[in-house]
Amino acid sequence: MILFALSDIHGNLDNLKKIRPHLTDADVILLTGDITHFGKERAIAETLQVFGPHAAKVLAVTGNCDYLEAGGALEREGLSLHRSFKTTMGLTFAGCSGSLPCPGRTPNEFSEEEFALFASELQPAFETGSPVVLVTHQPPFGTAADRIGSGEHVGSKAFRAFIDAHPPMLSFCGHIHEAQSISTLGATQIINPGPFMKGWYAAAKVEQGLVTEVELRNVVDNLEAPNLNQQLK
């Protein structure tokens, strides 16, 4: 099973058009927030139109720069993972939208207390008997995925506590553009693909319930990030 994860598209439909020929390879396409740049229903519709027939493979959460109406549009299409989970092809995908409060404030923000509540609603995902893939916009605290340029960690402590207590197989996030990374937290692979607005995305291979490969790719100039890519045994 091949998973593609795109984060922080920020309405860059040109890059979506560039990746579209490669989407045939993906079984599931995960969007980890900031799909639009302060967009609502129309922006989501335009994005899904670019995905074309591959839109049916999409599972998504929204980010802090997506209005609540954008999340509503994803729910109506049956593509939203916010505060919910779906099992497909032997994997269970669970998710949470939004971010912690940002400087200047953005439309889709939550407190740590709210994130803790949302995460608790995802616990039944771990009772399905399938490996769990967690999909959030806000990274978990204290990881490579939440480190800003100053070196400070700005992720969610609620998500970190949830992962510590209920380790998913994979955790895809975004939000912190400069924290593009593949790292390990206990039994969980944490992936921040980097901003797709600049061409970056992640690809993961799952075979017989195990992650066998994770890599970061760039659709703009075919760059690779060899220091971050991992061949997992």
Steps between C-alpha positions, in 0.01 A plus 500: 500500500636841402412815692566852375482787749472864392504780754473877477386520140381856571298505179795427269302320231790515254697254713194276525487489123867394495449214744178375342673254259672337799182454703424178315769341720321596824232291667414774752577872480518677836458878522631625833356849508533850358354362181385850407639844577215637711249328276152360549275262303590634157873459561450139611289429191769646274766288673305176468432580135876506435533156663249376243429125529758476779281713731329179611831393660520814717468504879557839657514730797496877472759742634491831679491687167189312383166647605252273678291496183787322325477221755126484447553453126738208567245342735227520238730323253574227755870589506545658845686330784441776755407341834427174318663196344459279195633153423602417146731242344602366841599833657302730729542874443414737786533876502464844648487836324627844597793635697581657833452880514743676266650850510248726329230231530356290219153357433540141620671490839445294815634487854698211645192409703294474183769293328505264798123455468522446123780245545298308757227459237754317282580228754247254347714503185749284692233237561445424131778242488673689218821706520415867557622798298452832684444808282521847659599847394665595829809287572548325834720683750869434543573338166693591186165583341421796729835679528499858369805691377600612850513138614189536714238224496150629433297182451199374690563342839155342480592321176835396649325351804251323275775345285692394813188328634366365170791465254387507136713332236541830312424860591482753217484872581605838357455865603866573584645547152864501611459177699494266201610168647470127547559393857408233751306537824489164671328263257366785285650652187432878505500665157475870421523500118581870474286749308346371179472864391876455438456154349576276798300191588552164670456146371477197726474131420316263733534127447325238715423759765857631524657821371780395266590833339451872560642775282460868429463610140476826310271531201632837383857412407520129588722577799547237769586543865747211542591596857136457601395198299492170683500142383336332797571138590 
